[in-house]
Amino acid sequence: MPLSRSFRETVMARAQRDPEFRAELISEATSAFLSGDIEAGKGLLRDYLNATGSLPNIARTLSKDDKSVRRMLGPNGNPTLKNFIELLHACQQEEHVRFEVRVVHQ
């Protein structure tokens, strides 16, 4: 189901003013990928890049074209593990955060 315009605008406005929200978008994207929900992970990273306007910086960091990064995260995109890890690392650098993985026993 496509997102409504007002929802997108709300996400973008919050991401522009709230650094913790931006970091959480990246964190949730990572969690989604690790739990096997690739589409949600790509969507969250797309939301982060669109909301922050950081796509040109991220693409430059990755030595890739903006369109290539956009395609990688699109509905038919299939990023390699290498590309995905590099993208996550670049997003973390952009936000000046570092994520750590920890084991949680259920």
MODELLER restraints for C-alpha pairs under 7 A, 6 or more apart:
rsr = mdl.restraints
at = mdl.atoms
rsr.add(forms.Gaussian(group=physical.xy_distance, feature=features.Distance(at['CA:12:A'], at['CA:51:A']), mean=4.30, stdev=0.5))
rsr.add(forms.Gaussian(group=physical.xy_distance, feature=features.Distance(at['CA:15:A'], at['CA:21:A']), mean=5.87, stdev=0.5))
rsr.add(forms.Gaussian(group=physical.xy_distance, feature=features.Distance(at['CA:15:A'], at['CA:22:A']), mean=5.34, stdev=0.5))
rsr.add(forms.Gaussian(group=physical.xy_distance, feature=features.Distance(at['CA:15:A'], at['CA:51:A']), mean=6.01, stdev=0.5))
rsr.add(forms.Gaussian(group=physical.xy_distance, feature=features.Distance(at['CA:15:A'], at['CA:52:A']), mean=6.47, stdev=0.5))
rsr.add(forms.Gaussian(group=physical.xy_distance, feature=features.Distance(at['CA:16:A'], at['CA:51:A']), mean=6.70, stdev=0.5))
rsr.add(forms.Gaussian(group=physical.xy_distance, feature=features.Distance(at['CA:16:A'], at['CA:52:A']), mean=5.93, stdev=0.5))
rsr.add(forms.Gaussian(group=physical.xy_distance, feature=features.Distance(at['CA:22:A'], at['CA:48:A']), mean=6.59, stdev=0.5))
rsr.add(forms.Gaussian(group=physical.xy_distance, feature=features.Distance(at['CA:23:A'], at['CA:95:A']), mean=6.72, stdev=0.5))
rsr.add(forms.Gaussian(group=physical.xy_distance, feature=features.Distance(at['CA:25:A'], at['CA:44:A']), mean=6.06, stdev=0.5))
rsr.add(forms.Gaussian(group=physical.xy_distance, feature=features.Distance(at['CA:25:A'], at['CA:48:A']), mean=6.24, stdev=0.5))
rsr.add(forms.Gaussian(group=physical.xy_distance, feature=features.Distance(at['CA:26:A'], at['CA:45:A']), mean=6.37, stdev=0.5))
rsr.add(forms.Gaussian(group=physical.xy_distance, feature=features.Distance(at['CA:29:A'], at['CA:40:A']), mean=6.91, stdev=0.5))
rsr.add(forms.Gaussian(group=physical.xy_distance, feature=features.Distance(at['CA:29:A'], at['CA:41:A']), mean=4.06, stdev=0.5))
rsr.add(forms.Gaussian(group=physical.xy_distance, feature=features.Distance(at['CA:29:A'], at['CA:42:A']), mean=6.88, stdev=0.5))
rsr.add(forms.Gaussian(group=physical.xy_distance, feature=features.Distance(at['CA:29:A'], at['CA:44:A']), mean=5.28, stdev=0.5))
rsr.add(forms.Gaussian(group=physical.xy_distance, feature=features.Distance(at['CA:29:A'], at['CA:45:A']), mean=6.05, stdev=0.5))
rsr.add(forms.Gaussian(group=physical.xy_distance, feature=features.Distance(at['CA:30:A'], at['CA:41:A']), mean=6.43, stdev=0.5))
rsr.add(forms.Gaussian(group=physical.xy_distance, feature=features.Distance(at['CA:32:A'], at['CA:38:A']), mean=6.49, stdev=0.5))
rsr.add(forms.Gaussian(group=physical.xy_distance, feature=features.Distance(at['CA:32:A'], at['CA:40:A']), mean=6.14, stdev=0.5))
rsr.add(forms.Gaussian(group=physical.xy_distance, feature=features.Distance(at['CA:32:A'], at['CA:41:A']), mean=4.97, stdev=0.5))
rsr.add(forms.Gaussian(group=physical.xy_distance, feature=features.Distance(at['CA:33:A'], at['CA:41:A']), mean=5.29, stdev=0.5))
rsr.add(forms.Gaussian(group=physical.xy_distance, feature=features.Distance(at['CA:42:A'], at['CA:73:A']), mean=5.02, stdev=0.5))
rsr.add(forms.Gaussian(group=physical.xy_distance, feature=features.Distance(at['CA:46:A'], at['CA:73:A']), mean=6.33, stdev=0.5))
rsr.add(forms.Gaussian(group=physical.xy_distance, feature=features.Distance(at['CA:49:A'], at['CA:55:A']), mean=5.29, stdev=0.5))
rsr.add(forms.Gaussian(group=physical.xy_distance, feature=features.Distance(at['CA:55:A'], at['CA:66:A']), mean=6.49, stdev=0.5))
rsr.add(forms.Gaussian(group=physical.xy_distance, feature=features.Distance(at['CA:56:A'], at['CA:66:A']), mean=6.00, stdev=0.5))
rsr.add(forms.Gaussian(group=physical.xy_distance, feature=features.Distance(at['CA:58:A'], at['CA:90:A']), mean=5.92, stdev=0.5))
rsr.add(forms.Gaussian(group=physical.xy_distance, feature=features.Distance(at['CA:58:A'], at['CA:91:A']), mean=6.80, stdev=0.5))
rsr.add(forms.Gaussian(group=physical.xy_distance, feature=features.Distance(at['CA:59:A'], at['CA:65:A']), mean=5.87, stdev=0.5))
rsr.add(forms.Gaussian(group=physical.xy_distance, feature=features.Distance(at['CA:59:A'], at['CA:66:A']), mean=5.41, stdev=0.5))
rsr.add(forms.Gaussian(group=physical.xy_distance, feature=features.Distance(at['CA:59:A'], at['CA:69:A']), mean=6.54, stdev=0.5))
rsr.add(forms.Gaussian(group=physical.xy_distance, feature=features.Distance(at['CA:61:A'], at['CA:90:A']), mean=6.65, stdev=0.5))
rsr.add(forms.Gaussian(group=physical.xy_distance, feature=features.Distance(at['CA:62:A'], at['CA:86:A']), mean=6.98, stdev=0.5))
rsr.add(forms.Gaussian(group=physical.xy_distance, feature=features.Distance(at['CA:71:A'], at['CA:77:A']), mean=5.60, stdev=0.5))
rsr.add(forms.Gaussian(group=physical.xy_distance, feature=features.Distance(at['CA:72:A'], at['CA:78:A']), mean=5.89, stdev=0.5))
rsr.add(forms.Gaussian(group=physical.xy_distance, feature=features.Distance(at['CA:72:A'], at['CA:79:A']), mean=5.32, stdev=0.5))
rsr.add(forms.Gaussian(group=physical.xy_distance, feature=features.Distance(at['CA:92:A'], at['CA:98:A']), mean=5.92, stdev=0.5))
